[in-house]
Amino acid sequence: MGEHTTGTARLQIIATAVLFSTGGAAVKLADGMTGLQVAGFRSVVAVAAIILLVPASRRGWTWHTLLVAVAYAATLITFVTANKLTTAANAIFLQETSLVYVLLIGPVFLRERLRLLDVVTIAVFLGAIGAFFLDPGNATQTASNPALGNVLALASGVGWACTVAGLRWLGRSRGSGHAAAAAVAGNLVAAIACIPFALTVTAGVGDWVTVVYLGVFQIGLAYAFFTRAMPRVPAVQASLLLMIEPALSPVWAWILHGERPGPWALAGGAVIVIGTAVWSVLDVRMARTGVVA
């Protein structure tokens, strides 16, 4: 693996994280649509974008893929609706708690051992989650129901954890290369699920431009960068570079909407982001040294 190739792949991971990070602020720009409408139309556009930009997504469709797609669709829908109800910071930070659920799902469904590192991480994250509910924040124009939005953001974390676990299961049972198909299938399921809520839309041109941006760039192009880069970047490096997403998401919301998360949310978010980074580094080091504690 040449240094130039590795460097390009790292830049693609960074571009992925930056594009992902714009989701929360962009969803709030589409104020002429409900959260379910944004989620549905975004996924319609994303299906076409991923199929065009990622040729691998056209292959590997099985019933296994559809099972993972249901979990991914739930993630997409709950994350968008959460962003309509709470701050972009709360939505992304609480989705990042997916690591907790991945660690809990592993021993039950994937026969993966729960280590001391995992138990400590779960305990720390549970404390961080509590910080968001100590002061969910007041309702604002861009966060109309923070308490409900926080709950939906947690649900999106559960959905993403099930998606990650499903992709691991898919890789073991069907071989690698099916993640792209699952991404298309998940967006397709999300679009179909949101159709009943899209029948009466009173959106303006700006709302439709936002939806196209979300589907083509925030999902489609980001996923194209991600799939090309991952085989050339070590997993821990990719995980750390993707931490750019939760770090930048509140910044975009502040720039575009003047949105300011509360102190408890910032504290909890900092614990979650730093905890994920620390866990990623220690997990790789333990795997290399053969430590299983």
N, C-alpha and C positions, 0 to 999 in steps of 0.2 A: 504494500500500500504506500504509494508515494505521498510525500508531504503536501504537494500541491493538491492531489486528490482529496486528502484528508482535510486540508484547509477549506476547500470548496464545500465539502460535505458539512463541515461545522457551520459555515456561513448559511447553508441551506437549513440547518436545524434552527439557527438564530432567526432566519426569515420566517420559518414555521411558527416559532414562538411569538414573534412580533405580530404576525397576521392573526394568530389565535387570540392574542391579547386585545385586539380591537373589537372583539365580539360584543362584549358588554355595552360599551359606549355606542356602538352602531345599532344594536337592538333598541336602545332608548331613543335613537334618532327617528325611528319609524313610529312616531306617536299617533299616526292615523290608523294603526293596526293594533289588535290585541296581541298578547304574547303567543297565543296558539296560532293566530294567523301568520305572524312573523315566522314562527317555527315551521309551519307547513309550507309556506312559499319558499323559505330559504332552502328547505330540503329538496323541493322540486328542482330548483336551480342547481343545487349541489349534485344531485344525481347526474344531470347532464354534464356538469363540469368535471366530475371525477371520471366518468366514463371516457370523456375526451382527453383528459390530461394524464390519466393513469391506465394504460392499456391492460394491465394485469387485472383490473377490476371487472373486466368482461369475462373472466374465467373463474372456475372454482366454485360455482354456485351449487350448493347441496342443501338438504334440510338442516344440516349442522350450521351452515352459514346463516340460515333464517333464524335459528334459535339465538345466536349471538346478535343478530340484527335487531331483535325485539328489545334486548337490553340497551343497545346503542340508541335506538329510537327513543326509549324512555329518557335516556341521558340528554339527548338533543332537546326534547320538548320541555323537560323540567328546568334545564339550564336557561333556556330563552325566557320562559315564564317567570323564573326567579329574578332575572335581570330587569323585568318590567316592574317587579314589586319591591325589590330591595336594592341596595347599592351594588354597583359592579364589583366593588372590593369584596363585599360579603359573599356575593354569588360565586366568585372564583375561588376565594379562600375556603369556603365551605365545600366546594366541589373537590378541592385538593385533599380533603379528608378521605378520599377514596382509598388511600393507602391503608387506612385502618380496616376497611371492609375487605380489601384484597388479602390482608394478613389473616383475617378471620375466616374468609372463604377457603383459603388454601388448604388448611388441614382437613376440612370437611369434604370438599369436592375434588381436590387435586392431590390429596395425600401428601401435602407439604408440611414439614415439621415447623411448629411454632417455637421460635427461639427466645431467649431472654431479651435480646435486642428488640424483637418484635413486640413482646409484652410491654417493655418500657415505652416503646414508641406509641403503642395503643393508649397507654395510660396518659402520656403527655398530650396526645391529640384530643382525648376526651375532655381534658381540662381546658384546652384551647377552644373546643366547640362550645363549652359552657360560657366562655367569655362573650360570645356573640349574642347569647340570650340574656345575659345580665343587663344589657342595654341595647335592644334591637334597633333603637333609633326612632326618630319621629318621621311621620309620613311627609313626603315632599313631592314635588311635581315629577321627579324621575324615580321615586321609590315610594309608591302609594301605599304599600302594606308591608313594611320591613319584616314583621314577625312571620307572616305567611311566606314571604319570599325567602327568608332564611331556612324555613322548613323544606321548601322546594329545592333550595340549593343543596341541602343535605341529601335530599332524595336523588339529585343529579349525581352526587358523589357515590351513592349506593349503585346507581345505574352504571356509572363508569367503572366501578369495581367489578361488577358482574360482566361488563364488556371485556375488561382486561382478563379476568379469569376465563371467560368464554373463548377469547383469542388464544390463550395458552392451551386450553382443551382442544380447540380446533387445530392448533399446530401439532399437538401430539397424536390426535386421531386421524387427521387428514393430511398432515404435512404442512410445511410453510407455504406462504404465498396466497393465503385465503383472506388476509386482513383487508385487502383492497375490495374484494367482493363483499365482505361484511359491511364495509363503509357505505357502499352503494345501497345494499339491501337495507341497512339501518335507516338511511335517509328516505328510502322509498316507503318503508313502514311508517316513518314519522309523517311523511306527506299524506299518506292515506288516512292515518289516524286523525289528522287535523282538518281533513276535507269538510266535515260537517260544520266546522267553525269558520270556514272561509267562504261560505255561500253569500253572506252579506258583508261586503267590504266597501268602506267609504274612504279609501286611501288616496293620497295625492301622488304626484309625480315623484316627489322626494322620497316618499315611503317605498315606492317600487325600485328606485335607484338604490336605496339602502339594501333592500332584499337581494337585488342582483349582486351587489358588492359582497354581501354575506355569503351567498351561495358560491360565487365564482372565486373570490379571493380568500375570504376568511376560512372557508372550508376547502374548496376545490384546489386552488393553487397551493395552499398550505399543505394539504395532504400530498400533493405531487412532490413538493420539496421534501417532505418527511420520508416518503417511501424511497426516494432516490438516495437520501443521505444515510438512513439507518444502517444499511449493510456496511458502511465505511466508517462509522463512528462507534467507538466503544459505548456500551449501554450506559455506564455511569456518566460519561461525558454528555451524552444525549440528555439524560435525566436532569443534569445540572443546568445545561443550556436551556432546557425547556422551562426552568424556573423563571425565565424572563417573562413568561406569560402572566403569572400572578403578580409579579412585580410591576409590570407595565399597565395592566388592566385598570387599576384605580387611577393611574396618571391620565389615560385617555378620557376617562369619565370626568375627571376634574377639569381637564382642558376644554372639553366639548360642552359639559353640562354644569360645571362648577360644583360637582358632587364631592362631598367630604365625608368619608367614613368616620365613625365615632372612635374614641380612644380605645375602648375595649375591643372593637373589631380589628383595629390596627395591631393591637397587642396579640390577639389570638391569631391573626393572619401571619404575623412575624414568626410566631412559634411554629405554625404549620409549615411555612415555606422553609425555614431553617431546619426544622425537624425532618422534613422530606429529604433535604440535601444531605444532612448528616447520615440518615438511614441509608441512602443510596451509596454513599462512600463506604460506610462500614460494611454494608452487605457485600459489596464487591471484594473488599479486603478479606473478609471472613471466608468467602468462597475460594479466594486464591490461596489462603493459608490452610484451608481445610478445617477451620474452626466452626463448630456447629452449636456452640452454647447460645 
